[in-house]
Amino acid sequence: MTGMLVLVRHGRTPANAEGRLLGRSNVGLDDTGREQAEATAALIGPIDRIVSSPLERARQTASYFGNDVEIDDRWIELDYGDWDGRRVRDVEPLEWVQWQGDLDFAPPGGESLRTLGFRVRTACNELLNEAIDKTIVVVTHVSPLKSAVAWALGVGDETSWRCFVSPGSISRVRVTVGGPTLLTFNESAHLAHLAPLANW
């Protein structure tokens, strides 16, 4: 029997629409984000279990699935520290180089990709056996979702810099007794009528 771990990025927020880094700031969805969440839940259909980040934007997205939502703090967004709310375009080129080249680099007061990867991989491994014969949805954020994709592929967390994940998108990990396999990544065609897919 084959199960599925379905990874969903929360719908759009005002900060996403403005191209800002959005870490632990607890903001909700905008009108487009709510429409994205509704469309995403409708596309996925019936599920057995739903797990969410504790942040409001993820919990709001999860609420559209109609199941009791379980909160797991390990799926919270990367802590951007002092950079939370900063426009992506305002990150200096040298800062990007340092960040992308060192898994232990963290924005001032924030969290490294290595630390993020450890907590996300632990959470994924705990869902693995149940996902063999059930459909489990995890509603999370851009950085944890990329770490979960790296886990499914069996590659390092530096892979996250080579991935783009749209708000409201779906990535599916098929789970068998042989382990996880990435089945789809960044499904977003169901959102094309709602917003440009380039939102951060």
Sine and cosine of phi, psi and omega as CSV:
sin_phi,cos_phi,sin_psi,cos_psi,sin_omega,cos_omega
0.00,0.00,0.58,-0.81,-0.04,-1.00
-0.90,-0.44,0.76,-0.65,0.07,-1.00
-0.95,-0.31,-0.14,-0.99,-0.07,-1.00
-0.52,-0.86,0.71,-0.70,0.19,-0.98
-0.96,-0.28,0.91,-0.42,-0.09,-1.00
-0.97,-0.26,0.88,-0.47,-0.04,-1.00
-0.98,-0.18,0.85,-0.52,-0.05,-1.00
-0.87,-0.49,0.79,-0.62,0.18,-0.98
-0.99,0.11,0.67,-0.74,0.01,-1.00
-0.83,0.56,0.33,-0.94,0.05,-1.00
-0.93,0.36,0.11,-0.99,-0.11,-0.99
-0.93,0.38,0.55,-0.84,0.11,-0.99
-0.88,-0.48,0.23,-0.97,0.08,-1.00
-0.84,0.55,-0.61,0.79,0.00,-1.00
-0.91,0.41,-0.64,0.77,0.07,-1.00
-0.87,0.50,-0.71,0.70,-0.04,-1.00
-0.89,0.46,-0.47,0.88,-0.01,-1.00
-1.00,-0.03,0.04,1.00,0.02,-1.00
0.94,0.33,0.63,0.78,-0.01,-1.00
-0.96,-0.29,0.53,-0.85,0.17,-0.98
-0.91,0.42,0.77,-0.64,-0.05,-1.00
-0.77,-0.63,0.97,-0.25,-0.04,-1.00
-0.97,-0.23,-0.97,-0.23,-0.09,-1.00
-1.00,0.03,-0.08,1.00,0.07,-1.00
-0.85,0.53,0.77,-0.64,-0.17,-0.99
-0.99,-0.11,0.96,0.26,-0.01,-1.00
-0.97,-0.24,0.37,-0.93,0.00,-1.00
-0.99,-0.12,-0.01,-1.00,0.01,-1.00
-0.96,0.28,0.46,-0.89,0.21,-0.98
-1.00,0.01,-0.05,-1.00,-0.06,-1.00
-0.86,0.50,-0.66,0.75,0.04,-1.00
-0.90,0.43,-0.65,0.76,0.02,-1.00
-0.88,0.48,-0.61,0.79,0.04,-1.00
-0.92,0.38,-0.63,0.78,0.06,-1.00
-0.91,0.42,-0.63,0.77,0.05,-1.00
-0.89,0.46,-0.70,0.72,0.00,-1.00
-0.88,0.48,-0.68,0.73,0.01,-1.00
-0.89,0.45,-0.70,0.72,-0.01,-1.00
-0.92,0.40,-0.61,0.79,-0.01,-1.00
-0.93,0.38,-0.72,0.69,0.03,-1.00
-0.88,0.48,-0.64,0.77,0.00,-1.00
-0.91,0.42,-0.62,0.78,-0.01,-1.00
-0.92,0.39,-0.66,0.75,-0.05,-1.00
-0.94,0.33,-0.63,0.78,0.04,-1.00
0.98,0.20,-0.41,-0.91,-0.11,-0.99
-0.88,0.48,0.63,-0.78,0.02,-1.00
-0.69,-0.72,0.23,-0.97,0.01,-1.00
-0.99,-0.13,-0.50,0.87,-0.11,-0.99
-0.38,-0.92,0.55,-0.83,0.06,-1.00
-0.72,-0.69,0.73,-0.68,0.00,-1.00
-0.86,-0.51,0.63,-0.78,-0.06,-1.00
-0.68,-0.73,0.47,-0.88,0.27,-0.96
-0.86,0.51,0.43,-0.90,0.02,-1.00
-0.97,0.25,-0.20,0.98,-0.08,-1.00
-0.96,0.28,0.52,-0.85,-0.14,-0.99
-0.82,0.57,-0.69,0.72,-0.07,-1.00
-0.89,0.45,-0.56,0.83,0.05,-1.00
-0.97,0.25,-0.69,0.72,-0.01,-1.00
-0.90,0.45,-0.61,0.79,0.05,-1.00
-0.89,0.46,-0.69,0.72,0.03,-1.00
-0.88,0.47,-0.70,0.71,-0.02,-1.00
-0.89,0.46,-0.49,0.87,-0.07,-1.00
-0.90,0.43,-0.36,0.93,-0.03,-1.00
-0.97,0.26,-0.19,0.98,-0.03,-1.00
-0.99,0.12,-0.24,0.97,0.08,-1.00
0.98,0.20,0.07,1.00,0.03,-1.00
-0.98,-0.22,0.31,-0.95,0.15,-0.99
-0.90,0.43,0.79,-0.61,-0.08,-1.00
-1.00,-0.06,0.80,-0.60,0.09,-1.00
-0.99,-0.10,0.72,-0.70,0.00,-1.00
-0.99,-0.15,0.76,-0.65,0.06,-1.00
-0.75,-0.66,0.92,-0.39,-0.07,-1.00
-0.88,0.48,-0.34,0.94,-0.03,-1.00
-0.94,0.35,-0.27,0.96,0.01,-1.00
-1.00,-0.08,0.16,0.99,0.03,-1.00
-0.92,0.39,0.39,-0.92,-0.03,-1.00
-0.92,0.40,0.39,-0.92,0.13,-0.99
-0.79,0.61,0.65,-0.76,0.06,-1.00
-0.99,0.13,0.93,-0.36,0.00,-1.00
-1.00,0.09,-0.01,1.00,0.05,-1.00
0.83,0.56,-0.78,-0.63,-0.04,-1.00
-0.92,0.39,-0.25,0.97,-0.02,-1.00
-1.00,0.03,-0.07,1.00,0.00,-1.00
-0.87,0.50,0.80,-0.59,-0.03,-1.00
1.00,0.00,-0.10,1.00,0.00,-1.00
-0.96,0.27,0.63,-0.77,0.08,-1.00
-0.92,0.40,0.68,-0.73,-0.01,-1.00
-0.83,0.56,-0.64,0.77,-0.04,-1.00
-0.93,0.37,-0.23,0.97,-0.01,-1.00
-1.00,-0.04,-0.04,1.00,0.13,-0.99
-0.95,0.30,0.81,-0.59,-0.09,-1.00
-0.93,0.38,0.55,-0.84,0.01,-1.00
-0.79,0.61,-0.66,0.75,0.01,-1.00
-0.92,0.39,-0.54,0.84,0.06,-1.00
-0.92,0.39,-0.65,0.76,0.06,-1.00
-0.87,0.49,-0.68,0.73,-0.02,-1.00
-0.88,0.48,-0.72,0.70,-0.01,-1.00
-0.91,0.42,-0.68,0.73,-0.04,-1.00
-0.90,0.44,-0.72,0.69,-0.05,-1.00
-0.96,0.29,-0.38,0.93,-0.08,-1.00
-0.99,-0.12,-0.03,1.00,-0.11,-0.99
-0.58,-0.82,0.94,-0.33,0.00,-1.00
-0.89,0.45,-0.31,0.95,0.01,-1.00
-1.00,-0.05,-0.06,1.00,0.05,-1.00
-0.94,0.35,0.64,-0.76,0.09,-1.00
-0.71,-0.70,0.65,-0.76,0.15,-0.99
-0.83,0.56,0.44,-0.90,-0.04,-1.00
-0.79,0.61,0.85,-0.53,-0.01,-1.00
0.98,0.21,0.13,0.99,-0.10,-0.99
-0.94,-0.35,-0.44,-0.90,-0.16,-0.99
-0.82,-0.57,0.57,-0.82,0.02,-1.00
-1.00,0.06,0.34,-0.94,0.06,-1.00
-0.91,0.41,-0.50,0.87,0.03,-1.00
-0.91,0.41,-0.69,0.72,0.03,-1.00
-0.90,0.44,-0.70,0.72,0.06,-1.00
-0.84,0.54,-0.75,0.66,-0.04,-1.00
-0.87,0.50,-0.61,0.79,-0.01,-1.00
-0.90,0.44,-0.73,0.68,-0.06,-1.00
-0.94,0.33,-0.59,0.81,0.00,-1.00
-0.94,0.34,-0.68,0.73,0.01,-1.00
-0.89,0.46,-0.60,0.80,0.06,-1.00
-0.89,0.46,-0.70,0.72,0.02,-1.00
-0.90,0.43,-0.66,0.75,0.02,-1.00
-0.89,0.46,-0.71,0.70,-0.02,-1.00
-0.88,0.48,-0.54,0.84,0.00,-1.00
-0.95,0.31,-0.40,0.92,0.02,-1.00
-1.00,0.01,-0.22,0.98,-0.20,-0.98
-0.85,0.53,-0.78,0.62,-0.07,-1.00
-0.90,0.44,-0.66,0.75,0.00,-1.00
-0.92,0.38,-0.56,0.83,-0.04,-1.00
-0.96,0.27,-0.06,1.00,0.06,-1.00
-0.90,0.44,-0.59,0.81,-0.03,-1.00
-0.76,-0.65,0.29,0.96,0.05,-1.00
-0.72,-0.70,0.33,-0.95,0.11,-0.99
-0.98,-0.19,0.92,-0.40,-0.01,-1.00
-0.91,-0.41,0.80,-0.60,0.05,-1.00
-0.98,-0.21,0.72,-0.70,0.14,-0.99
-0.89,-0.46,0.85,-0.52,0.06,-1.00
-0.98,-0.18,0.88,-0.48,-0.12,-0.99
-0.59,-0.81,-0.48,-0.88,-0.14,-0.99
-0.81,-0.58,0.06,-1.00,-0.14,-0.99
-0.87,0.49,-0.73,0.68,-0.09,-1.00
-0.96,0.29,-0.72,0.69,0.08,-1.00
-0.88,0.48,-0.59,0.81,0.01,-1.00
-0.89,0.45,-0.67,0.74,0.05,-1.00
-0.89,0.45,-0.62,0.79,0.05,-1.00
-0.90,0.43,-0.61,0.79,0.03,-1.00
-0.92,0.39,-0.60,0.80,0.07,-1.00
-0.90,0.43,-0.68,0.74,0.04,-1.00
-0.88,0.48,-0.64,0.77,0.07,-1.00
-0.86,0.50,-0.72,0.69,-0.02,-1.00
-0.89,0.45,-0.58,0.82,-0.02,-1.00
-0.99,0.11,-0.23,0.97,-0.05,-1.00
0.95,0.32,0.56,0.83,-0.01,-1.00
-0.85,-0.53,0.12,-0.99,-0.04,-1.00
-0.98,0.22,0.28,-0.96,-0.05,-1.00
-0.94,0.33,-0.22,0.98,0.09,-1.00
-0.90,0.43,-0.31,0.95,0.04,-1.00
-0.87,0.48,-0.41,0.91,-0.05,-1.00
-0.85,0.53,-0.48,0.88,0.00,-1.00
-0.95,0.31,-0.21,0.98,0.00,-1.00
-0.98,-0.20,0.17,0.98,-0.06,-1.00
-0.85,-0.52,0.57,-0.82,0.15,-0.99
-0.84,-0.55,0.75,-0.67,-0.04,-1.00
-0.82,-0.58,0.88,-0.47,-0.03,-1.00
-0.98,0.19,0.52,-0.86,0.15,-0.99
-0.84,0.54,0.70,-0.71,0.02,-1.00
0.99,0.16,0.03,1.00,-0.07,-1.00
-0.99,0.17,0.24,-0.97,-0.06,-1.00
-0.82,-0.57,0.69,-0.72,0.16,-0.99
-0.77,-0.64,0.76,-0.65,-0.11,-0.99
-0.92,-0.38,0.74,-0.67,0.06,-1.00
-0.91,-0.41,0.92,-0.39,0.06,-1.00
-0.98,0.21,0.70,-0.72,-0.06,-1.00
-0.86,-0.52,0.81,-0.58,0.08,-1.00
-0.78,-0.63,0.00,-1.00,0.05,-1.00
-0.90,0.44,-0.32,0.95,0.05,-1.00
-0.99,0.15,-0.13,0.99,0.01,-1.00
0.90,-0.44,-0.17,-0.99,-0.05,-1.00
-1.00,0.08,0.55,-0.84,0.10,-1.00
-0.69,-0.73,0.78,-0.62,0.04,-1.00
-0.95,0.32,0.88,-0.47,-0.06,-1.00
-1.00,-0.09,-0.73,0.69,0.07,-1.00
-0.66,-0.75,0.38,-0.92,0.00,-1.00
-0.67,-0.75,0.76,-0.65,0.11,-0.99
0.83,0.55,0.70,0.71,0.11,-0.99
-0.88,0.48,0.84,-0.54,-0.06,-1.00
-0.56,-0.83,0.09,1.00,0.00,-1.00
-0.87,0.50,-0.50,0.86,-0.01,-1.00
-0.95,0.32,-0.13,0.99,-0.03,-1.00
-0.94,-0.33,-0.06,1.00,-0.17,-0.99
-0.86,0.51,-0.48,0.88,-0.04,-1.00
-0.99,0.12,-0.08,1.00,-0.11,-0.99
-0.98,-0.20,-0.60,0.80,-0.08,-1.00
-0.25,-0.97,0.40,-0.92,0.11,-0.99
-0.86,0.52,0.62,-0.78,-0.07,-1.00
-0.98,0.18,-0.02,1.00,-0.03,-1.00
-1.00,0.00,0.07,1.00,0.04,-1.00
-0.86,0.51,0.65,-0.76,-0.04,-1.00
-0.89,0.45,0.00,0.00,0.00,0.00
